[in-house]
Amino acid sequence: MAIGGLVGAGLLLLLVLYPEKSLLKLLENPEVSSPAQQRYLEALLHLRTGDTELVIPLVRSYLAAGCTEKAAAALSHQRGRLSVEQLKTVMALQYELRRQELEWMSLNEPGWEIARKNYAAQIEQMRKAGATSQDLARYLADARRLGDGITVQRLERVLGRDADPLSAEVAAAIALGKGDYRGAAAHYFKGMQTSSSDQKRSLFLAGVRALQSGNLVQEALLAAEVHLTSDLAKDRSILKYLVTLSLAANRPDKAQLYVRRALGYSSDVDKTRVKP
């Protein structure tokens, strides 16, 4: 009781000393799943029951720790109207909840079929809400890993039916769903040839990330060098991403070149290939 009282007093002190917004900033890291973080957010929720700005980081924290029952309970208590961004975030958390619920069960275990149907229903809800081909491809890959053959077949039909069959994104999405990371990247990069500047940027990043998601980091870095156009080479956000990718590929020399380019230094010593 004494320890519990001290913990409770500590939480109250935090709530008194820090505005809620400040505490949320301290606790919003999605990688943090400590019991302390959860306690702080739970204490805040006692003051603001159902507040979406509190529910979201708490549910994210529960899911990071694999606490699906707590996450489901917290989501069920969400109240009030959601902004567009909040709705997208809540739906993404609901998807992750359903995915984890199915993942924690063995195939054909009692309750597995119910979990599978809940998972499939969540995907259908997100599809109707405007999920992109890339989103559907990710769901397809997840369903395949989870052993949900019914959802796999349905998503393959949806991807082939609802979008332009000539679209690079659709072809890449289907390849990703089958675990073909190189094939997906090839489709994205091919699509760059006939795309606008904005589309070209999106396809470039999607292609590199497709390889990276397949743990083909060295290939991702090489592909980035090959397909980096002169326009994209001026995009600081892309250059920052390539710095991180270079370090992940254990190529600090490449990272240094991209840092120099991002800072606007002369590229005299930059041997990185750039397409015109």
N, C-alpha and C positions, 0 to 999 in steps of 0.2 A: 504493500500500500504506500509506504514511504517513497519507494522508487517511482511508483506510478504518479504520486503527487508531485514529485520533482519534475518528471517529464511533462506533466500537465502544466505546471507553473512555467516551465521553459517555453512551452508552446504559446501560452498566454502572453509571456513577455515578448516573444517574437511578434505576435499580432499587435501588441501595443506599440512597439518600437518601429515597426516597418509597415508602411502602407501595403495593401494587398498587391498592388501592381508591382511594387519592388520585390516582394516575396516571389511573385510569379516569375519575374525575370531571373531570380536566383535558381528557381526550380524547373525552368522550362526545358532544360537539356534532355532530349529524348533518350539519351543513352544512360541516364541516371535511373536506377531502380532501387535505391536504398530505402530501408524501412523509415529512415528519418524523413526523407522527402515525402513519402506517402503519409506519414503522420502530420506533417506540416499542412499538406493539402487537405487531408481529412478534417483537420481543425478549422481551416478556412471555410470548408464546406458546411460546417456546423453553423457558421455565421451567415453564409450565403447559399442556402440550400438550392441545388439544381443549377447554380451559376455555370454557364457553359465555359467561361474562361477558366474556371477551376476544375470542372469535370474533365476537360480535354487533357491537361497535363497529368491529372491523377490516373485516368484510364491508360494513357500512354505509359506511365510508370508501372502500372499493374501488368500491362501486356509485356513490357520489357522484362519483367520478373516471371512471366508465365502464369500470373494469377488470373485465370480466365473468369472464375466465378465472381471475384471482386470487380473485375472490369465490366462484366455484364450488369452487375448490380448498380455500379456507378452510372453507366450509360442509361439505365432505365429511369434514373432520377433526374436526368437532364430536363430542364424546363426553359420556357421562353422561346421566342423566335430566334432563328439563326441567321447570321449573315451568309452570303454565298460562300465565303472562305471557310467559315465555321462548319457549314453543312458538308463541304467537301472533306474537311478534316474528320468530322464525326463519321461519315460514311466510310472513310479509309480505316478508321479505328474499328468500326463494326466489321469490316471485311477481315481485318487482322484477327479479331476475336473469333469469327467463324472459322477462319483458317486454322488457328491454334486449337480450337475445340476439336476439329477433325484430326489434326496432326497428332494430338495426344492419345488418340484411340487407335486400337489395332483393327485392321481390316476385318469386317464381319463380327466385331465385338458388339454385344448388346448396346444399342444406342448409337452405333456407328451410322446406320442408315438415316436416323433422325438428324445427326450432325451433318451428314452429307447433304441432306435436303435443305437444311438451314444455310449451309455454305452456298449451295446452288442458288437459293432464293436471294441471298445477298448479292451475288454476282448479277443476277437478273435485274435487281433493283438498281445497281450501279450502271448497268448497260442502258436501262431506260433513262437514267439521269444524265447520260451523255458520255459514258466511258469511251476513251479513244481506242483505236486499234492497238496501240501500244499497251494500254491498260489491259485490254482483253487478252493480248498475247501473254502478259504476265500472269493473269488469272489462269490461262490455259496451261502454262508451265507449272504453276502451283498445283493445279488439279491433277496433272500427270504425276507429279511427285507424290501426291497424297493418295494415289490409286483410285481416284474418282473418274472412272472411265466414261460414265454417262455425261458428266459435265465436260470432259475432254471432247467427246464427239459433238456435243451441242455447240461448244465454242468454235470448233473447227468449221461447222456449218455456218455459224453467224459471221465469222471472219471472211469466209468465202462468198457470202451472200450479200451482206449489207454495205460493202465498200467497193470502190472501183477496183476491178481485178488487175488493172495495170498499175495501180498505186504501189510505189516502192515501200510505203509504210505497211500496206496490207501484206505484201509478199514477205517483208521482214518479220512482221508480227507472226505469221504462220510458221516461219522458220524458227523464230524464238520459242514458240510454243512446243516445237519438236526438239528443242535443245540444240539446234544448229546455229551456234553463235557466229561462226564464220560466214555462213550463208546469209544470215540476217544482216551482218555488217556489209556484205557485198551488195545487197539490195539497197541499203541506205546510201552507200557511196555512189552507186550507179544513178540513183535518183537525183543526186546533186547536179548532174550534168544538164538537166533541163528544168532547174528550179530557180525561183526568185532568190534574192539575197537572204531574206528572212528564212525561207524554207531551206536554203542551202546550209545555213548555220545550224538549224534544228536537225537536219539529216546528218550533218557532220558529227555533231555531238552524239546522236543516237547510234551511229555506226561505231564510233570509238567505244562508247559505253556498252554496246552489245558484246564486243570482244572482252571488255573488262569484266562484265558480269559473268562471262564464261571462264574467268580466271586466266585469260590469255593476255596478261598485262604487257608482256614484251611485244606481242603482235599488235596490241592496241596502240602502243606508242609508235611503232613503225607505220601503222596505217594512218595515224594522225599526221605524221611527217609527210607521207605520200599525198594525202588529200587536203592538206592545209593550203588554201588559196591565199592570194595576196590580200584580199579583203578580210578574210578570217584572221590572218596574221596580225591585223591591226586591232582586233577585238581583245581588250584587256581581260575580260572575264574568261574567254577561251584560253588565253595565255596562262592565266592563273590556274585554270584546270589542268593544262598541260604540264605545269610545274609539279603539281601534285601527282599526276600520272607518271611523270619521269622519276620522281622519288619512289613511287610504288614499284616501278620497274627496276629499281636499284641503278638508276642512271643519273647521278647527281650532276654529271657534266651537261646532260641535256637540260636538266632543271635550270642550271646556271644560264644557259643560252636563252631559255624562255623568260627568265627573270630579267635579263638584260633587254630583251625585246620589249617586255611589258613596261620597263622603265624608260624606254625610248632611247637607249644607248645605240651607238653605231653598231651595225651588224657585220662589220668587217671580219670579225672572227667567228661569226655565226655560220656554221656549215649546214644548218638545218635546211632541208629542201622546202621550197615554197612554190606552189603552182602559180602561174600568172593569172 
